[in-house]
Amino acid sequence: MSALDKIASHQDQYSCKVDTLGECKIVSPVHHHEFIREGERIFVSEEEAYMKEMEKKLGHLPTFERAGPLPKIFHDPNWTRVGIVTAGGLCPGLNNVIKGLVEILSFDYGVKNIFGIRFGYAGLNPDFGYQPVMLNPDTVDTIHELGGTILGSSRGQQPTDIIVDTLVRMNINILFCVGGDGSLRCAREVAEECMKRNLKISVVGIPKTIDNDLQFVGRSFGFETAVAEAANVIRNAHVEAKGTSGGIGLVKLMGRDSGFIAAYASTANPVVNFCLVPEMAFELEGPRGLLTALENRFKAGKTHAVIVVAEGAGQDLILGEPERRDASGNILKKDIGEFLKQKISAHFKEKGVVSSVKYFDPSYTIRSVPARGTDAIRCYMLARNAVHAAMAGRTNCVVGNLGESYALVPIKLATIERQKISLKSDLWRSVMDATGQEFYISPSDRQSKVPVYMAP
């Protein structure tokens, strides 16, 4: 069931309306800025066909609250104490977001007490003993030049009641949570517990997912940088593959359930011949399998091949390994990269064909670099709008980037299910055109254009 169908079937459970702590009565200290109007909203999507489909299924055109500074705010800056948490895996741009939050809080609103929570949600559990750090514009001045997060991170959820108890003890009335699907679900639980206790604490998320798999928030920060970095690795794999007869460059990229990085990187550097993603079932053996497709490429006179595989692809092919989970409860994927390397090498050795598989696994390199270009700008803009939302008393929401606008999205909608590639989309058609992989299934398919690796 798609996210839209799930929303349409359970409209009593899902709403585009963001929770608020109360009426905004304090005149905003923000100067030299055009304020947005209270209640101003924007459409969920700019695509007309999608909006018509939503209107048909929902009975109305859904909109999100526009993000931005309001003329009046809820929290008094003089009494505001802020906590900033970075949780989950690393991602390009985390430090940019921290810097943006601190600078907007300081320069626009005059907030003085800003705490950096160490090592994710564990820093809000006193059992771990992590001490928060005080943040100000001087301490974050050049952190955008660094990869990772100066606050550290961790996986795994902490008890919600303990987190809220810590917020109360520290007199924190605004908590910014920078994280992906699991981290935002935790933020939602914290926000709901605060409301249950009638605590005036704003909990606002900034979407961090290198896999770009959150709903209704547009492209996540760090994704463009990850794609650019991955494209460089693909270039190196191509060079290595061409350096020997029968050379095969095999690159495994991040993407547990969504293959956006693999798809975009393969299109950004179209020397890739096969792109394998979790959304697409593919075969290894047999006439329509990857091994046969590689043979067909070499028989066609090519001397090399480049394969890009997302970490979550082909999991059904790896048998006999027990299920494992990380601290956040995510299923740890079996190593499709090593699996393919061994299978491809063994296959051509058995055939007596000279080949050499050069395997690249740049996952940690890609996610630990600083954000670049427009990605860095997106980080700062997300941080700006998160601050404006929090100061206006919004809570249990995440900031989304919809086209040229920014919106406030209820966390429950952003995490309703993982965003995935549609194999009928223009993106996937672009991957097919850039790789040409559908033509290596067999020589006859060059005319019929039967899609490659789709299980019959």
Sequence and secondary structure as in RCSB ss.txt:
>XXXX:A:sequence
MSALDKIASHQDQYSCKVDTLGECKIVSPVHHHEFIREGERIFVSEEEAYMKEMEKKLGHLPTFERAGPLPKIFH
DPNWTRVGIVTAGGLCPGLNNVIKGLVEILSFDYGVKNIFGIRFGYAGLNPDFGYQPVMLNPDTVDTIHELGGTI
LGSSRGQQPTDIIVDTLVRMNINILFCVGGDGSLRCAREVAEECMKRNLKISVVGIPKTIDNDLQFVGRSFGFET
AVAEAANVIRNAHVEAKGTSGGIGLVKLMGRDSGFIAAYASTANPVVNFCLVPEMAFELEGPRGLLTALENRFKA
GKTHAVIVVAEGAGQDLILGEPERRDASGNILKKDIGEFLKQKISAHFKEKGVVSSVKYFDPSYTIRSVPARGTD
AIRCYMLARNAVHAAMAGRTNCVVGNLGESYALVPIKLATIERQKISLKSDLWRSVMDATGQEFYISPSDRQSKV
PVYMAP
>XXXX:A:secstr
  HHHHHHHTTTT  S  EE S   EE    S     TT EEES S HHHHHHHHHHHSS  EEEE S  SEESS
 GGG EEEEEE SS  TTHHHHHHHHHHHHHHTT   EEEE SSGGGGGSGGG    EE  TTTTTTGGGSSS T
T    S   HHHHHHHHHHTT  EEEEEE HHHHHHHHHHHHHHHHTT   EEEEEE  TT   SSS S TTHHH
HHHHHHHHHHHHHHHHHTSTTEEEEEEE  SS  HHHHHHHHHSTT SEEE TTS   SSSTTSHHHHHHHHHHT
T  EEEEEEETTTTGGG  S   EE TTS EE   HHHHHHHHHHHHHHHHT   EEEEE  HHHHHTS   HHH
HHHHHHHHHHHHHHHHTTEESEEEEEETTEEEEEEHHHHTSS     TTSHHHHHHHHHH GGGGS TTHHHH  
 TT   
